[in-house]
Amino acid sequence: MPKPFKIKAKGESSAELLIYGDIGDSWWGESVTAKDTAEELSKLDVDTIDVHINSYGGAVSDGIAIFNSLRRHKAQINVRIDGVAVSIASLIAMAGDTVEIAENALFMVHAPWGGAVGNAKELRDYADVLDTYAEAMASSYMRKTGQDKETIMDLLTDGQDHWYTASEAKDFGYVDTVFEEEMAAAASGFKKSKFGPNGLDHAAVAASSKAAQVAAIHKPLEEEKVMPKGNDNQATKDDVVDNKVDTAEIEAKAVAQYQAKNKKRKEGIRSAFKPFADREGVQDVLESCIDDDAVSVEDARAKLLEHIGKEATPSNPADSGRIEITEDETEKFRTAASDAIMVRAGVAGADIKKDIRANPLRGKKLLALAEDSLKRAGIKTDGMDQMQLVSAAFTQSTSDFPILLENAMHKTLQQAYVVVSDTWTRFCKQGSVSDFRAHNRYRVGSLSNLDAINELGEFKNKTIPDGEKESITASTKGNIINLSRQAVINDDLDAFVGLAASLGRAAKRTIEADVYALLALNSGLGPAMNDGNPLFDASHNNLGAGAAISMAAIDANRVVMASQTDVGGNDYLDLRPEVLLVPLALGGTARTINEAKYDPDTANKLQKPNMVNGLFNDIVDTPRLTGTRRYMFANPEEAPVIEVAFLDGNDVPYLELENGFTVDGARYKVRLDFAVGAVDFRGAVTDAGA
């Protein structure tokens, strides 16, 4: 059996990637992870990568990350489905510039699924998360197949497994070509269409013995009678020719494959049951699942959950058929303590304030919460003075005190971050990066118009234009909050809760400041691009004439933007402005021009309509700009100019307890990983004004 994940160079310009196993970290064996794939792909400087897939899927997040890693690579990606591409593995296949499938291979798409525990609200929220995953996956299938969103979302939300043969997958648009069956495919571990989503097709395979199963698998390869046609196109009995296929070697391989697959199945079931081995009746359920080859690991887990549910004692004896899922007592204490602290500090939201009367820890001071944490950890506090008590609450590994303080600060930090207003989100694109390396943003050129054929009927070669790229690199910004023992004894909530709120607001302002600092470079012309010129430059055709803001000047700027051409210079982009960014002092004038029915600069206003009325959907005026320079932006999703990218899409600051202490108390680290960069010049125009 091949390794689940392998990547190797085939030459100086090509490489091969093997995805032959579970996607994401697997609890029962080797697997294909997004981390390994991204790291190995980053090392490849090749023009072509051949991706071979034979996988039943796995973790959605890893699958999406692998898909994006492949799409991000500069190489031509050629995907070949050798056995099966199921669940999230089918989405990875969509990353191919070309996708082909063996004629005896299978393709399957279904809704993302998972498991969750918690109260009713948490379970409903988890269902929403699964729907969000489906939305994220839909775009990849739509891009490849050309199907509309409604069609794809039906496949990803109806709860059914949608299996496709090779020809059906091609007809739907998932794959481009179907290649002929190869006997070498037997090594993949998935044998023709007799293997379904749970291993062997037990409806078609005799259950009396392993030998009978093998015979059923290879029934099409048994002895056949071929009757050749004579001159009269009729076959005679004497013309019958015996054609026998020697299946011994094939059957031996099938037996080995079956045994290996069944061994993994049993190991997976045993691992799933191990934590519950001491429960009554679990061993009987385990043995029945092990003995029945038709029971997959997933089926066994479902049987285990059903058995445990039957054995559980309901919280309310009257509800004999219902299982109560309750929050862990430790987590309940931490949540109640954090909420109580936030209410006393005056930073709690309405949802927390609403439930505070039922909070058993309401009104408690920090010192009392520290003592409660120690008692819950089984530590006697008799004889401790205040300093000793707080010190023990911080340093005892079983104490909840540092964590409940962290929870309160983290909630406060994120709450303060969210409520601070900003302007960058109105004209910048929000993106994501996977690490701290430079991430390229490519723009592909177009071909010029078709050439006329000369009198000899000759066709000319078409020159493919080079693309353009810019890069964006994330960095980390943050601070440390020090919480001393004296602050806890003094019950000084503002020393850390108030500071957390301030840092949340500061984090939001930091992004805002970085965006405007980028625009301010080169005297307001922005950062240098990959061609060495500023973002706004005559060579980029995005400079206005330097006229004071007016109806005519705005219309002239509009014409400049709409006249931009694509990378190859072969077609007009015809971009239209949506956002006008001006200094605070010009905000009133800008809104008047945009909303006036008639030209506000004409003496007789009733005779000349305002030609730019309603041109902008949004006008941003800010004190972060001074002077008379203005900026005009197209829709940032359609033609992004400035991008703010967050590490792994985490667009809120993060707070964590720092390991070890260098102060007399605790240290909490606040960080935000993001990047600000210019990614294209075509979607914006600037005018120095007058």
N, C-alpha and C positions, 0 to 999 in steps of 0.2 A: 504493500500500500504506500502511495506517495505521502510525503509530509503534507499537513493541511496548508502550510504556507511556505512558499519558496520563491525567491526571485533571483535571477541570474542573468548576466550579460550573454547575449548570443553572438555578439560581435562588437565592433567599435560603435555602430550606429543603432543597434537594436538590443532588446532585452525581453525576457519572458517572466511573467508573474503567474504563479500557480495558487489559486484559491480553491482548495480541496477539503474544506471542513467547515466547522461552525464559525460564525462571525461574532467577534467579541470574546471576552474572557469566558472560558468554559470551565465549569466546576468538575468535569469528568475527564478531560483530556486536552490535547493540544488544540489550538484554534488560530484563527486569523484575526488579529486585532488591528484597530485603526492606527495605534501608535507604531507598531512594527511596520505596517504598510507605508505610513507617511515618512518614517525615518529612512526606509530603504529606497523609496521613490526619490527622496531628496538627494540621494547619492548618485542617481542615474542621470548622466548627461548624454542621452540618446535621442534619436529621431523617431523610433518606433518601439512600442511596448505591446507584446502579445499577451493578453490576459486569458488564462484558461480557468473556467468556473465549473465546479461540481460541488454544490453546497445546498443544504437545507435551510440556510439562513441563520439567524441568531439575533444579536442586539441591534436594534434600529439605529441607535446613536452611532455605533461603530460603523454600521453599513453606510449611513449618510456621510460620515467623515471619510470613509474609503472612496465613496463615489466622488466627493469633492476633491480629494487628493489626486485622483486620476484625471478629473476634468481640468484641474489646475496645472498639471504637468504639460510642458511644452510639446511632448512627443505625440505622434499619431497613436491613438489607443485602438487596438484591434481586439475585440472580445470574441472568445470562442467558447460556447457552452458545450462541454463534453458529455455531461451526464444529466444533471438537474441544476436549475437555477430557481430556487424556491424562496418565497418570502423576501427578506431584505437582500438576499443574494440576487434576486431578479432586478432589484433597483440598481445594484452595483453594475449589472450588465448594461444598464442604460447609459453608463459613462462612456461606452465605446463610440468612437467615430464610425466604426463599422462593427456590426454584431452578427455573428453567424452561429448556427445551432446544428448539432448532429441530428440526422433525420429520425433517430430513435431516442432522442433526448426529450426532457420535459421542462416546462416553464410554468411557474405558479405565482399568482399575485393574490394577496388577501389583506385584510385590515390589520394594522399593528395591534398587538395584544400584550398583556402583562398582568401582574398581580399586585394587589395593594391591601393594606390593612388600615383600619382607622374608623372614625365615625362616619355617619352618612354623608356629611358635607365633604369630608376628605375623599371618600370613594367617588362622589359625583365629580369633584375636582379632578380626580385621576382619569375619569372618563373623558373630561375635557382635554386633558393632556394627550390622551390617545388620539382624539380628533385633530389636535394640533399637529401631531406627528403625521397623520394622514394627509393634512393640508401640505406639510413640508415635502412629503414624498410625491404628491400628485404632480408637482411641476416637472419632476424628472421624467415620469412616464409620459406626460403630455408632450414634452420637448421631443422625445424620441418617436412616439407613435403618431403625433399630429392629431390625436383625439382631443375632444373638448373636455373641459374640466368636469362637467357634470357626469360624463361617461366614466372618467377615471375615478372620481370620488365615489361613485356607486360601487366600484370594485373594492375600494378601500374602506368602505363603511358598512357594507351589507352583512358582514359576519360570515361570509362564505369563502371557501377556498376555490379559486378559479384556476383550474389546470388547463394547460394548452399543450397539444402536440406540437412538433416542430413546424408543421405546415400551418397550424392554427395561429401560432405565435407570429409567423411571418405575415399571415393575412391581416392580423390585428395591427401590425407595425412595430412590435417589440424587437424583431430581428430583421436583418436585411436579406440574408441568404440561408439556405439549408444545405449542409454538406452531407455526403453519403456516409452511411454507417461504416465504422471501422472496427475490425475485430479487436484492435488494441484498446478500444474503449472498455473492454471487460475489466481492465485493471483499475478502472475508476471506482469500483465498489457499488455501482448502480447498474443493474443488468436489464437493458431494454425496458419495455413498458410494463413488464410484470412486477416491477418495483413501484410502489405507490408512495404516498406521503408518510406512511408508517413502516416502511420496510417491504417485506414480501406481500404480494397480493394474495391474502389467504382465501379469498373467494375462488381463486383459480388454482391454488396450489393444494394438493392433497395433504391432509394433516397426519396421516398415519405414520410417516417416518421422514427423516431428512432425505433419504434416497428418493422417496416418492415426490418430495418437493422439488428436488433437482430435476427429476424426470418431467414434472409438469412445466418447469421453467423452459426446458429445451424441447418441448413437444413439437414445435415447428421444425426442429432439425431432425426429426425421425425419418425413417426410410420413406421415400416418395416414389410413385410410379409416374414416369413421364411417357406420354404417348405421342411420338413424332407423327407429323402429317405426311401422307403419301402424295403422289402426283394428283390424286383426285381430292386432296385436302381432307381425306377421311382416314382416321387411324384404324389399324387392324390389331387384333390380339397379338399376332406374331411380332408387331413392331414395338411392343412394350419393352422399354429399357429400364433396368434397375439402376437407380442412382442412390447410393448410400453415403451418408455423411458421418465421418468418424467423430463422435461427440465426446469421447472419453476425456480428452484433455480439457475441453470446454466445461464439462460437468465437474471435473476436479477443481477447476478454478472457481466455479460457482459455489461448490461446497465450501471451499476455503473462504470465499467472500461472505457467504452466509454465516459461517461459524464466527468470523471476526466481527461481523455486524451484531450477531446475537450476543457475543461476549461483551461488547460495548454497551448493548442494551441492558444486560444484567448488571454490569458495574454501575451504570447510571441509576438504575432502580435502587440498588443497595445503598448507594450514596444518599439518595433522596430519603430513604427510610431510616438511615442510621440515627439521626437526632431523636427519633421517636421510638427507638427499639424497645424501651422499657414500658411503653404503653400497652395496655391490655388489648389483645387481638391483632396488634400490628404485625406480628410475626406471621400469622395466618394469611393476612392480606399480602404480605411480601412474597410468601411462597407461591400463592396463587398467581401473582403477577409474573414472577420469574418463570413459572412452568408454562405460562401461556405465551407463545411466540407472537401472538397478535397484539399483545399489550406493549405499547411503546413507553418510553420514559415519561412522556407527557401524560399518557393514559394512567400510568401508575401513580403519578403525583395526584391526579384527580381522584383516584380511588382512595389514596391515603387521606386526602383532605376530607372526603366524604365520611370515612371511618372515624376520623378524629372529631368531626362535627357531631356524629351520632353519640360519641362517648362523652362529649362536653356537657357540663351541668349548666342549664340556663341560669342567668342572673335572677330572672323572675320565674319561680317554679310554675306559675300559671301558664307561662308560654313554653310548654314542653317541647315544642319543635323549633325553637329559635335560639340562636347563639348570639350572645352579647359580646361585642368586641370593645374592650375598654382601653383607655390610654394607660400606658405604663405609669406607676405611682411616682417614680423618679421624675419622669417628664412632666407629670402634672404639677409636682412641687416646683420645678424650675419655671414652668410657664406662669404659675400663680405668683411666684416671687418676682419675676421680671415684670409682670403686669402691675403688681402693687408698687414697685419702684417707679415705673413710668407715670402712674397716676399721681404719686406724691411729688414727682419732679415737674408735673404739669405738662408733659409731652405726650401723654397717651391719646390715641385716637378714639373716636366715638364708639367703636366696637368694644374696646377694652373698658371704657368708662361705663358702658351699659351693663356689664357683668360684674363690676367691682363689688357690689353689695354681697354677692355670693362668694367672693374670694376670701378664704379663711386667713390669708396673710395680709389683708388690707390694713394699712396704717402702721405696719411693723417697720421699725428702724433698721438700718443696715447691720448694726451690731446684733440685734435679735435674729436677723436672718442668717448671720454668720454662725451663731450658736445653734440654730435649728439645723443648719447644714451639717455641723459636726455631730450632733446627736443622731441624725439620720444615718450617718456613716459609722455609728457605733462607738464614737469617741466620747469619753466622759469629760465634761467641762467643769466639774466641781474643782474649786481651788484655783482656777485660771483667772488671772487678771485680764483687763480689757486687751492689752497689747498681745498677751499670749494667746488669747482666744482668736483674735483676728489673724495673727501669724499662722496658727494652726489651720484656720479656715482656708487660707491661701495655699499652704504647703502640703496638706494631707491629700494624697492622690485620690482618695475616695470622697472628698468633699465636693459638694455641688456649688459652693459659693462662687468660685471664679467663673463657672459656666453660666450661672444665673445672671451674674453681672454682665457677662459678655452678651447674653441674649438681650438684656435690656438695652445695652449700648448699640447692639447691631440693629435692633428694631428702630431705635431713635435715629441712628445714622441714616438708614435707608428712608425713613419717613421724612426726615429733613431734606434729603437729597431730592426726593420726588417732588416736593411742593415748591422748590425754588424754580422760578421761571427762567427760561433761556431763550435765545433767538437763533442759535446755530442750527437747531433742529428744523427751522423753517426754510433754510436754503442749502443745507449740507446733506449728503447721503450718509446714512448710518450703515456701516459694514461690520465684518468680523474677520479676525485673523486667528490662526491656530497656534502661533508661537511668536517669538521675538525676532525672527529673521525678517529680512526685507521681503514683502509680498508684492509681486508684480500685478499690475492692472493693465490688461492688454486691450488694444483697439485694432480691429482687423480692417484692412483696406478693401476696397471694392474693385471689380474689374471695370475697365473702360468699356465704352459702347462697342457693339459688334462691328467688325470691319467689313467693308464691301469686298466681294469676291471679284478677282480680276477676270479679264476676258478668257483666260485659260482655265478658269474654274478652280483656281488654287485658293486654299484657306491659309491665312496667316497665323503664326503662333501668337498666343496671347501672353503678354507679360503679367506675372502675378506680382502685385505691389507688396512691398514690405509693410508690416504692421508697426504700430507704435506701442510703447509701454512706459508706464510710470510705476514707481514703487512706493509702498507705505510700510512703516516699521513701528511696531508698538513699543512702548516703554512703560515703566512703573512709576507712579507718583504716590506718595503717602506720608503719613506721620505716625508717631507713637503717643499713646495716651498713658501717662503714669498715674496710678492710683495708690496712694500711700495708706498705711494703716491708720495714720492720724485722721485722714479724710473719712474713713469708715467709722471710726469712733466718734468723730464730730458730726456724722450723718450729713456730710457735705455732698448732696446730690449733684450740685452744679459742677463739682470738681471732675465728674466723669460723664454723667448723663448730659449735662448742659454742654460739655466739651464735645461729646459725640455728635450732638445736633449741629454744633458749629462746624465740625469737620465735614458733616454731610453736606451742608450748604457750601462749604469751601470746595468740595469735590466737584459740585455742579459748576461753580464759578470757574474752576480751573480749566475745564473743557472750553467754556465760553471764551476765556482769556486767550487760550492757545489758538483758537480759530481766528480771532481778530489779530493776534500777533502774526499769524501766517499771512493774512491779507496785508498787513502793514509793511512787510518786507519790501525792499527796493522801492521805497517811497510810495507805498500803496499799490504797487504793481504785482505784489505777491511773490512767492518763492520761485527759484530757478527750476525750470522743468528739465526733462532728460536731454533736450536739444541745447541746453545752456542758456536759453532765453527766459525772461520772467514769465509768469503765468499770463499776464496781460502785456502784450507786445505787438508791434506793428507786423512782425512776421507771423503772428497768430491771428491776425485780422479780427481782433476783439477790442480795439481802442476807439472811443468816440472822438468827436472833433474838438472837444474842450469847450462846449457851449454851456451857458447857465441853464439850470433846469427849467424847462418850459414844455408846452405841448409839442412844438416843432422839434426840440432837441430830443425829447423822449422818442418820438417817431423815428428820428434819424438813427438813434441807438437800436431801435427795433429792427430796422433794415439791416444794420450791420450784423446782428445776431442771425437773422433769417438767411443771410447770404453765405453762411459758413458751409463748407463742403466737407465730405467725409475724408478718411485718411488717404485714400487714393486720389482725391481731388476729382472724382468722376461724377459725383452727384451732390446736389444741394441737400443739406439736412433740414432746412426750413424749420428751424427751432423757433419757438415763440416764448417770450418772457412771461414768467409767472410771479416772480418776487423782485421787488425793488428795495435795495438796501441803501439807506442814506444816513448822514449824520442827524443827530437829534434836531438840530435847528432847521433842517429842511423837511422834517416830517409833515408839518402842516401843509406846506406848499405841494409836496408830493401827493398827498391825499386829495387836495383840491383839484389838481390836474387830473388825477385818475377818476374822480367822481363827478366832475363838472359836465353838464350836458353840452355847454357851448365853450368855445375856446376862451379861457379866462384872461388871455393876454391880448385879445382883440378889442379895439375900442367899441365897436358895435357888436356885442356878444350875441345878439339874436340872429345874426346873419351867417356866422361860421360855426358849424357843429364841431365839437371836440373829437378829433380823429383818434385819440387814444383813450377815450372813455372806457373804463372797465378793463383796460389792458392787463393790469396786474391783479392777481387773486390775493396778494398779500403785500403790504408795505411795512418794512421793518426800519424803524428809526432808533438809533442807539447812541448813547454818549461815548461808546467805545470808538466811534469814528468822529473825526473833526475836519474842519475845512469845508470844501465844496465837492469833494470826490464822491461819486455815486457808483453803485454796482447793480447790474441787471442780471438775474439768473433765470435759466429755464427750469422746468420741473427737475429736481435733483434725482428722481428715479429714472427719468427719461434720458437726461444728459448730465450726469454728475460732474461737478467741477472740483469741489472739496469734499473729502470723505473723512468721517470720524469712525474709526474701526476699533472695536473692543475685543479683547482677548477672549476667544471662545464665545463671543456674543454676550458676555456678562457686562451689562451696561449700567450696573450700580456698584458703588464701592463695597468692599468686603472688609470685615473686621475679624481678627483672630487673636487668640491668646498666645503670646510669645512664649516659647519654651525657655525656661530658666529665668532668673530674676537678677537684675543688677541694681534694683532699687528696693527700698523697704516697703514692699507691697507687690503690685502686679503691673505688667506692661501689656497694653493692647495695641496691636498694629492695625492701622487703617491703610488700605491700598486700593488703587484703581489702575488697571492696565488698559491703556488705550493709545491710539495713534491719530494724528491729524496730518493730512497731506493733500496736495493738489494732484488729481488723477487725470484731468483733461482740461483743455482751454476753450473748447468749442461752445460750451453751454453757458457762457457768461460774457458780458461786455462791461467795461468800466469807462467812465468819462470824468475827467478832472474837473469839469464844471468851470464856472467863472464867477 
